[in-house]
Amino acid sequence: MSERISVFGTGYLGATHAAGMAELGHEVIGVDIDPAKIERLSRGEVPFYEPGLPELLRRNVESGRLRFTTDAAEAAAFADVHFIGVGTPQLKNGYGADLSFVDAVIETLAPLLDRPAVILGKSTVPVGTAARLAARVRELAPVGDEAQLGWNPEFLREGFAVEDTLRPDRLVLGVDPAVPGRIEEVARRVYAQALARETPFVVTDLATAELVKVSANAFLATKISFINAIAEVCEATGADVTDLADAIGHDARIGRKFLGAGLGFGGGCLPKDIRAFMARAGELGVDQALTFLREVDTVNQRRRQHVVELAGRAVGGSLNGARVAVLGAAFKPDSDDVRDSPALDVAGTLHLRGARVRVHDPEAMDNAAKVWPTLDFVGSAEDAVRDADVVIVATEWRQFRDLDPAVVGSLVAHKRIIDARNCLPADAWIDADWSYRGMGRHAA
């Protein structure tokens, strides 16, 4: 059964969700306060890089199932189900989450609800936010208690967001058990196709639903920082963290995923979410419960400095005037997202240390240049490595993993490579007479 849906916010989360809901057969209107963004989306253009999304967006815009507007009243009149997909960035003066965009949606939308409606939040918010917003919706909406709010957290992986939207590995819905309503019924209609495939559907209270997302991100961040901490021990002892991760990953209780030692995590989710989680725990008086996340964050930041130090050692101690090629600017492959990117952080720090840094990334060049306009961004990996004293692979794009050591060796000034993502075939580079350095791996 087709639903009429609005999605407030057309950034990464909102635009992907809007296109995905249209692909599932619903009639969808995306809402944003940015006219330029709305104009681009209305033409079927995605303002960021996500594999598969441009085709999905164009197909549904052309079919008429998906359209975009800056007019919240138009969306309120059209839709019966409203999703909140705006950002919750880290506060500029603290670790907490900035909820101003979420609050603005409620303050704008709720007064326009003059018939029964369901609002489903997808944004990542501190626990307790949904209950506060639900009360505010009932207060502001002309229809009163017939305007109901639930929380339906997103679990998108950049680079796989289309798949995660159309074929999620689980669905979580938070409702207030003390407020009888139709939220679950509506959600089941919206996600009918996924539920028909027996996708796990967890219906719980609002607080638990909010905690599911941040707990998942905190666990993944902890797993990444754990293996990176072990990598430090491996480097001190001559052990190899990749072999170690393979060995412990065979334990079904542990698993191999997210045990890739390297430069650490970044992006718009994990760093700010674990910090906001710590901040909220402090507000609740249970800050000691999440003290370990401070070390998770510290280990993650330390990896970036470690790569800078490795580059300095590789060129003889001083980076001043050293020619360094940094391959990668996005925080992960298959993305143009440079928010809290370890790769770009390393490139910028090297530049500040006096190195002559050239950077190439297949998709993130424009975004990276806005953050670090003084870096030298070049059009290919070959241009980046030409005459380099040391090469750093900072984002594990396939284009970099597939580089030919012999070809690259013919371009550089010195055959020194730092595999900051442990993504290269080390033996092939060593056999081609490169000085290879991985993260927590045997140095050669």
C-alpha positions in Angstrom: 0.0 0.0 0.0 1.4 3.4 -1.0 1.8 6.1 1.6 2.1 9.8 1.2 5.4 10.7 2.9 7.4 13.8 3.5 11.1 13.9 4.5 12.4 17.0 6.2 16.1 17.5 5.5 17.6 16.6 2.1 21.2 16.1 3.1 22.9 12.7 3.0 20.3 10.9 5.2 17.2 12.8 4.0 17.9 12.7 0.3 18.8 9.0 0.4 15.7 8.1 2.5 13.4 10.2 0.3 14.6 8.4 -2.9 14.5 5.0 -1.2 10.9 5.5 0.0 9.9 6.5 -3.6 11.6 3.5 -5.0 9.5 1.4 -2.6 6.4 2.8 -4.3 5.4 5.6 -1.9 4.6 9.2 -3.0 7.3 11.3 -1.4 8.1 15.0 -1.0 11.5 16.2 0.3 11.7 19.4 2.2 14.6 21.7 2.8 15.3 25.4 3.6 18.1 25.5 1.0 16.6 26.6 -2.4 19.7 25.7 -4.3 19.8 22.2 -2.9 16.1 21.7 -3.7 16.6 23.0 -7.3 19.4 20.5 -7.9 17.5 17.6 -6.4 14.5 18.5 -8.5 16.6 18.2 -11.6 17.7 14.7 -10.4 21.2 15.8 -9.3 22.7 14.5 -6.1 24.8 17.1 -4.3 27.1 14.5 -2.8 28.7 11.2 -3.9 26.9 8.0 -3.0 27.1 5.0 -5.4 23.7 4.1 -6.9 21.9 7.1 -5.5 21.9 9.3 -8.7 20.2 6.7 -10.7 17.6 6.0 -7.9 16.9 9.8 -7.6 16.5 10.5 -11.3 14.3 7.4 -11.8 11.9 8.5 -9.1 11.9 12.2 -10.0 11.1 11.3 -13.6 8.3 9.0 -12.5 6.7 11.7 -10.5 6.8 9.7 -7.2 9.4 12.0 -5.8 9.5 15.8 -5.7 11.1 18.5 -3.6 10.0 21.8 -2.0 11.1 24.5 0.4 7.4 24.9 1.5 6.7 23.1 4.8 3.0 23.9 4.4 2.9 22.1 1.1 4.5 19.0 2.7 2.1 19.1 5.6 -0.9 19.3 3.3 0.4 16.5 1.1 1.7 13.9 3.5 0.3 11.8 6.3 3.7 10.4 7.4 6.6 12.8 8.1 10.2 11.7 8.5 12.9 13.9 10.2 16.2 13.5 8.5 18.2 16.6 9.4 21.7 16.7 10.9 22.7 16.7 14.5 26.3 18.0 14.4 28.6 18.4 17.3 28.1 21.6 19.2 30.8 24.2 18.4 31.5 24.8 22.1 31.2 21.3 23.5 30.8 17.6 22.9 27.0 17.5 22.9 24.7 17.3 19.8 23.3 20.4 18.2 19.6 19.7 18.1 18.6 23.1 16.6 17.8 21.6 13.2 15.6 18.9 14.7 13.8 21.4 16.9 13.2 23.7 13.9 11.5 20.9 12.0 9.1 20.3 14.9 8.4 24.0 15.5 7.7 24.4 11.8 5.8 21.2 11.0 3.7 20.6 14.1 1.5 23.8 13.9 0.6 22.8 10.3 -0.8 19.4 11.3 -4.6 19.8 11.1 -5.4 16.1 10.5 -4.1 12.8 12.0 -0.4 12.4 11.2 2.6 10.3 12.2 6.1 11.8 12.6 9.1 9.4 12.5 12.5 10.7 13.6 15.5 9.2 11.8 18.2 11.7 13.0 20.6 10.5 15.7 19.7 12.3 18.9 20.6 12.1 22.6 18.3 9.9 24.7 15.3 11.7 26.0 15.0 13.9 22.9 12.1 12.0 21.3 9.9 12.2 24.5 10.4 15.9 24.6 9.6 16.3 20.9 6.5 14.1 21.2 5.1 16.3 23.9 5.9 19.4 21.9 4.1 18.0 18.8 1.0 17.4 20.9 1.2 20.9 22.3 1.6 22.7 18.9 -0.5 20.6 16.5 -4.0 21.8 15.9 -5.0 18.1 15.8 -3.6 17.6 19.3 -3.0 13.9 20.3 -3.8 12.8 16.8 -0.3 14.0 15.8 2.0 11.3 17.1 5.8 11.0 17.1 7.9 7.8 17.1 11.6 7.3 16.6 13.0 5.1 13.7 16.8 5.5 13.8 18.8 5.1 10.6 21.7 2.7 10.2 23.2 3.8 6.8 26.7 3.0 5.8 28.2 5.5 3.5 28.9 3.8 0.2 26.1 1.3 0.9 23.3 3.7 1.8 21.0 2.7 -1.1 21.2 -1.0 -0.2 20.7 -0.2 3.5 17.6 1.9 2.7 15.9 -0.6 0.3 17.0 -3.8 2.1 17.8 -2.9 5.7 19.4 -5.6 8.0 17.0 -4.5 10.8 14.3 -1.9 11.6 13.9 -0.3 14.9 10.9 1.7 16.0 10.5 3.6 19.3 7.0 4.4 20.6 5.6 5.7 23.8 3.7 2.8 25.3 1.7 5.1 27.5 0.3 6.9 24.4 -2.0 4.6 22.4 -1.7 5.3 18.7 -1.1 4.1 15.2 2.6 4.6 14.8 3.5 0.9 14.6 0.6 0.3 12.1 1.8 3.1 9.9 5.5 2.1 10.1 4.5 -1.5 9.1 2.8 -0.1 6.0 5.8 2.1 5.1 8.2 -0.8 5.5 5.9 -3.5 4.1 8.4 -4.8 1.5 11.2 -5.2 4.1 8.9 -6.9 6.5 7.7 -9.3 3.8 11.3 -10.4 3.6 11.3 -11.1 7.3 13.6 -8.2 8.1 13.9 -8.1 12.0 11.6 -5.4 13.3 12.3 -4.3 16.9 9.5 -2.3 18.5 10.5 -0.7 21.7 10.2 2.5 23.8 11.5 5.9 22.7 14.6 5.9 24.9 15.7 2.5 23.8 15.3 3.3 20.1 17.4 6.4 20.6 20.1 4.4 22.4 20.2 1.7 19.8 21.9 3.9 17.2 24.5 5.6 19.5 25.2 2.2 21.2 25.9 0.6 17.8 28.2 3.4 16.8 30.0 3.4 20.2 30.6 -0.4 19.8 32.0 -0.1 16.3 34.2 2.8 17.4 35.4 0.8 20.3 36.2 -2.2 18.1 38.2 0.0 15.7 40.2 1.7 18.5 40.8 -1.7 20.2 42.6 -3.1 17.2 44.5 0.1 16.7 45.6 0.0 20.3 46.7 -3.6 19.7 48.6 -2.4 16.6 50.6 -0.1 18.8 51.6 -3.1 20.9 52.4 -5.1 17.8 54.8 -2.4 16.6 56.6 -2.4 19.9 57.0 -6.2 19.9 57.4 -7.1 16.2 54.1 -8.8 16.0 51.7 -8.5 13.0 48.3 -7.0 13.8 46.8 -8.3 10.5 47.6 -11.9 11.3 46.4 -11.3 14.9 43.1 -9.9 13.7 42.6 -12.8 11.4 43.2 -15.2 14.2 40.9 -13.6 16.8 38.3 -12.9 14.1 37.7 -16.6 13.7 36.1 -16.5 17.1 32.4 -16.1 16.4 32.0 -14.0 19.5 34.4 -11.5 18.1 34.2 -11.6 14.3 36.7 -10.1 11.8 34.7 -7.1 10.7 35.9 -3.7 12.0 39.2 -5.2 13.1 41.2 -3.5 10.4 44.0 -1.6 12.0 44.9 1.6 10.3 44.4 5.3 10.4 41.2 5.1 12.5 37.6 6.2 12.0 36.1 9.5 10.9 33.1 10.9 9.1 30.0 12.6 10.2 28.7 9.9 12.5 31.1 7.9 14.8 33.3 10.7 16.1 30.5 13.2 17.0 28.1 10.4 18.1 30.4 8.9 20.7 31.2 12.4 22.0 27.5 13.3 22.2 26.9 10.0 24.0 29.5 10.9 26.6 28.0 14.3 27.0 24.5 13.0 27.5 25.8 10.4 30.0 27.3 13.3 32.0 24.0 15.1 32.0 22.2 12.0 33.3 24.8 11.5 36.0 26.2 8.3 34.6 29.3 9.7 33.0 31.5 7.0 34.6 29.6 4.4 32.5 31.1 5.8 29.3 34.5 6.9 30.5 36.1 4.2 28.3 34.8 6.1 25.2 37.2 8.9 26.0 40.1 6.5 25.5 38.4 5.2 22.3 38.4 8.7 21.0 42.0 9.3 22.2 43.3 6.2 20.5 41.6 7.2 17.3 43.1 10.7 17.3 46.5 9.3 18.2 46.6 7.2 15.0 46.7 10.4 12.9 49.7 11.7 14.7 51.4 8.4 14.4 51.2 8.5 10.6 52.6 12.0 10.6 55.5 10.8 12.8 56.1 7.8 10.5 56.3 10.2 7.5 58.9 12.3 9.3 61.0 9.3 10.1 60.8 8.1 6.5 62.3 11.3 5.2 65.0 11.5 7.8 63.4 13.4 10.7 62.4 16.8 9.3 59.3 17.2 7.2 60.3 20.7 6.2 60.4 20.8 2.4 59.7 17.0 2.1 57.6 16.1 -0.8 54.7 13.9 0.4 52.0 12.3 -1.7 48.7 11.7 0.2 46.4 9.3 -1.6 42.9 9.9 -0.2 41.0 12.8 1.4 37.6 11.2 2.1 37.2 9.5 5.5 36.4 6.2 3.7 36.2 4.9 0.1 33.0 5.3 -2.0 32.3 8.6 -0.4 33.1 12.3 -0.9 32.6 13.0 2.9 35.6 14.8 4.5 34.0 15.5 7.8 36.5 14.6 10.5 38.5 12.7 7.9 41.7 11.1 9.2 43.2 11.3 5.7 42.6 15.0 5.3 43.7 15.7 8.9 47.0 13.9 8.1 47.5 15.9 4.9 46.8 19.2 6.6 49.1 18.4 9.6 51.9 17.5 7.2 51.4 20.8 5.4 51.6 22.7 8.7 54.8 20.9 9.5 56.4 22.3 6.4 55.9 19.4 3.9 55.1 20.0 0.3 51.9 17.9 0.2 50.1 16.8 -2.9 46.7 15.1 -2.5 44.5 13.1 -4.8 41.1 11.6 -4.1 38.7 10.1 -6.7 35.6 12.0 -5.4 36.4 14.2 -2.4 38.7 16.9 -4.0 36.1 19.7 -4.0 35.0 19.1 -0.4 38.6 18.7 0.8 39.7 22.0 -0.9 37.0 23.9 1.0 38.5 22.6 4.3 42.2 22.9 3.3 42.4 25.3 0.4 46.2 25.7 0.9 46.9 22.0 0.0 47.9 21.0 -3.5 45.1 18.9 -4.9 46.0 17.1 -8.2 44.0 15.2 -10.7 45.4 11.7 -10.5 47.4 9.4 -8.3 50.2 9.6 -10.7 50.4 13.4 -10.4 50.3 13.1 -6.7 53.2 10.6 -6.4 55.5 12.2 -9.0 58.9 13.1 -7.4 57.5 12.2 -3.9 59.9 11.4 -1.1 57.2 9.4 0.6 53.7 8.1 -0.4 50.9 7.7 2.1 47.8 5.7 1.3 45.3 7.3 3.6 41.9 6.2 2.1 41.5 2.6 0.8 40.0 3.4 -2.6 40.2 0.5 -5.0 42.2 2.7 -7.4 44.9 3.0 -4.8 44.8 -0.7 -3.7 45.3 -1.7 -7.4 48.3 0.6 -8.1 51.2 -1.1 -9.7 54.3 -0.8 -7.5 56.6 -0.8 -10.5 54.8 2.0 -12.3 54.6 4.1 -9.1 58.2 3.4 -8.4 59.2 4.9 -11.8 57.5 8.2 -10.8 58.7 8.8 -7.2 61.9 10.3 -6.0 62.2 7.6 -3.3 60.4 4.3 -2.9 58.9 4.8 0.5 55.3 4.0 1.2 53.2 4.2 4.4 50.1 2.0 4.1 48.0 3.8 6.6 45.0 1.6 5.9 46.8 -1.8 5.6 45.1 -2.2 2.3 48.0 -2.9 0.0 49.5 -6.2 -1.0 52.6 -5.7 1.1 54.7 -8.5 -0.4 54.2 -7.0 -3.9 55.5 -3.6 -2.8 58.4 -5.1 -0.9 59.3 -7.3 -3.9 59.4 -4.1 -6.0 62.1 -2.7 -3.7 59.8 -0.4 -1.8 60.4 0.5 1.8 56.9 -0.5 3.0 55.4 0.5 6.4 52.0 -0.7 7.5 50.2 -0.1 10.7 51.0 -2.6 13.3 52.7 -4.8 10.7 56.2 -6.0 10.1 58.3 -3.1 8.8 60.3 -3.8 5.7 
